[in-house]
Amino acid sequence: HLASLTLAEETEGMAARTLTATVLGSGTSSGVPVIGCECPVCTSSDPRDNRLRTSVLLHDGDIGVLVDCGPDFRQQALIHRIARIDAILLTHAHSDHISGLDEVRGYNWQQGHAIPVYGSEETLDGVSRRFDYIFEPRQMGGGLPQLDLELIPEEPFSVAGLRVVPLPVWHGELPVLGFRFGDFAYVTDASRIPEETVEKMQGVRFLILNALRHRPHPTHLTVAQAVEMVRRIGPEQAWFTHITHDLGHEATNRELPEGMELAWDGLSFPVEAEICRASGFRVQASEG
């Protein structure tokens, strides 16, 4: 069952809500340290060189919106004492972005209801196939997660009362999504960002963008490419995520322009998100 949600603007504007964005993981698909590696970054004593798989949480005392739910989610939830998850936004269906979805069942038990999971049609199809035992259960028991799959439209839409702008980008030949929440934009696993998406990010104060390493890669931005993209978008502060063990935190930061840094696990900052006031927006649902 897929529901498509669109947000139709009516007469009034948005109200603001201050949330905290917390980087739960800043590492690439292997994480850092890499299993079996003895390189200087993997053996570093700097805790910022320890990178769980990429994810970010927007939260305050009453709301928790998770972007991506990878294989380290249980560890991330325990480290940061994540009290609730109201919705999960998925950028795409690669393993390092969805493998933790089974852990959501703990929040089902605590909150007493299914949790909506938002993604593109291709992403939700990947989730359905990967976790077929959730959506086509063959027996009772075993603590199955309760997930409602929600199809992301092309237009801005509402998630847990927040206005979300989908940001289409390319991960090699795979279309994936980033997201804008008010003055914050989050884009990971991109190798190319279309001009229309760059336009949608204009005016953000904070940006998290992937920057895999210095050497070229077919499906990810390099550090140099990410720096150039940040200059085009023009945020007040940018952090780079989805980082390999090629990049030491301190050494790389010394080379980056002002206003740009590598992200690190546990980084937090305030976000002025836009909330959907009842008089200003309506949510339209259609079955798909």
N, C-alpha and C positions, 0 to 999 in steps of 0.2 A: 504494500500500500504506500503510494507516494502522494504527498499533498504539495501542490505548488502555491507559494505565498507571494503575493505582490503587495506593495505599499503604495496606495494612491494618495497623493497630496491633495488636500482640499483648500481651506481658506487661511489657516493660521500656520505659523512657522514652528520650529522645534524649540523645546525646552532643553536645558542642559542637565546632565548628571555627572558628577565627578566620581570616576572609578579609578582603581589601581590596575595597571597592567604589570604582570609579573612574568618574566621569562622563566619558564619551567625547564627548558632545554635549549641549547644553542649549538648542538653538535650535528654533524652530518649523519648519514645512515648507519655508519659503523660506531658512532659515538667516539669520544676521546676520554681516556686512553683507548687505543685500538687493541683488540685482543692480540697478544703475542708480540707487540711492538715495544722496542726499547729506545725509541727516538727521544730527543731532548724534551719535546712537548708531552709525550706520553708518560715520561718519568718526571715531569716538572713538579716542584713543590708548591707552585702557585695554584690555589684552588680554582682560579678562573680558567685554567687550562683543562679542568675536568668538565666535560660537556656531555650531558644526556641528550637524547634525541629531541629534535626541535619541536617546541610547543610554547604557547603563551596563554595566560589566563587573564581575563578581565573580571574584576570582582570588587565587591564591597561587602558589608555585613549581610546584605539581603539578596545578592545575586552573584552567580558565577557562570561565566560564558567561556568555554574552553575552545581554543583553536588547535585542532589536531590532537590525536590521542594515540601516541606511539607506544612502543614496547616498554618504555620506562615509566609509563603513567602511574603505576602503583607506587613506585619509588618516589616520583614527583609529588603525588598526593600526600604521602606520609611526611616527606621533608617539609612541605609547605602547609601541612595541616589544612588541606582544602576541605572546607566544611560542606559545600554544596556545589552541584553542577546543574544549572537550569537548561543548558543547551550546549551542543557541540557543533562547531563549524569545521568542516573538512576541506582542506585545500585540494587534495586528490587522494587516490586509494593505494599509494605505495605503502609497503609494510611499515616503514619507519614513521608513518603518519596515522595509521589506523590499528596497529596490532594490539593496542591497549584497550580496545572497546569492551572486551569481556569484563574488565575491571569495573565498569560502570555499574554493575549489579549492586555493589555496596551502596551506591547513592540511590538506586531504586528502593532498597530496603529502608534506608533512612528517610527518604522523601515520600515514599508511598505511591509513586506513579512512574510511568515511562518517561524517558528523557528524549527530546527531539534531537535528531542528528541531521544536519543540513549539508547538502553537497550537490554537485552537478549530477546529471543523469548517469554519466559514465562512472563517477565516483560511487554513487549509491548502488549501482549495479555491481561494482567491485566489492563493496561491503556485503551485499546480499550473498554473493558467491563465496567470499572468504568466511563469512559467519553464517553459513546456511543453516546450522543447527539452531540459531536464534529464530530465524524467520520461517523455517520448515521443521519444527521440532519433531523428533521421532520417538521421544519418550518424555515423561514427566520427570521432574527432579533435576538435580545438578546445578541449581542456581542460575538459570538462564537470565541474561540481561534483558531488560525491557526497553527497547529502542523504537522510536517512531521516526521513520525516514521521511525527510522533508526536502523537496526539490527546490533548489535555489533558482530564482528567476533572474532575468537580465537586469531588472530594475532594482532600486533600493527596496529593502524589505525589513520586517520587524522580527527581532529575536529577543525574547524575554523583555520586551518593551523597549529595546534599543534599536535605533535606525542603523542598518548595516548596508554599506555600499559594496557590492561585489566588484572585484578588480581582476578581470581576465588577463592572464599572462601565459607565456609558453615555456614549458619545461622540455626543451628539445622539441620534439614533434607532438608532445602531449599537452593539451589545454588544461591548465590548472587555474585555481582562483586564489587571489589575495583578498583582503577585506579592509575597508575603512570604517572606523568608528569615530565620528566627530573629527577631532584634531589629531588622530592617530591612524596610520596606515601600516599594514602588516603584509609583507610579500615574501614568500620563501619558495625555493625550488624553481626559480625563474632563470631562463637563459635569454629571453627576449620579452620586452614589455612594449606592447603596442602604444602608439601615440595617444589614442583615445583613453587608454588606461592612465598614462602619464597625466593627462588633463584631469582625470577624476581625482588624482592625488594632489593637485595644486592646492596650496593653502594649509596643508597639514603642518602641525607643529612638531610632531614626532613621527619617525619612520623607522621600521625594522625591515631590513632587506637582506636577502641572502648574498653571501660572498664566500664562495667555497674555498678558494686558494688563489695563489698568483698565477699558476700555470693554466692555460686554456682548458676548458671542459665543454663537452657538447651539450650538456643539459643544465648548466649552472653558470651564473655570472662569476667572473673573476673579481678580485679585489679592485683592480683598475676599472673594470666595467661598472662595478657597483658604485665606486666613487663618482664616476661620470654621471650615472643615473641620479645619484643624490644631488649633484649640482643642478641637474635639469629640474628636479622636483622642488628643491629649495626649502627643506624643513629646517627648523631651528636646531634639531639634534637628530642624528641618524646613528643607528647601531646595526652592525652586520651579524648575521646568524647563519646557521647551517654550515658550520666551520669544520674543516678537516684538521688533522694533526700537523699539517704543513705550517700552520700559523700559530706562533706563540703569542699569548695575549699581550704581554708588555712590549715585546719587540715590535709587533705589528702596529700597536697603537702609536708608538713613537714615530712611525712613518706616515700615519694617516693625517689628512688635513684637519684643521680645527672644526669641531662640531661633528666629527665622525669617529666612532670607536667600534671595536669588536664588542658584541653583546657577551654576557656571561650568565650562567645559571644563577637565578636569584635576583637579577636586575629588576628593579621596580621603579615606576614613575607614574604620575597622575595623568589621567586621560579625561578630557571633557567630551563625553559621549553625548549624542543627541537622543533624547527619548521621544517616543511617539505619543503625543498628547491626544486624548480621545477626540478633542475638537479639531485637531489639525490633520489627523491621518485616519485612514481606515485600512484594515488588513483584509485583503480579499483572498479567499481560499478556493482552489479548484481541484477537483480530483484528477489524478493522473495515473 
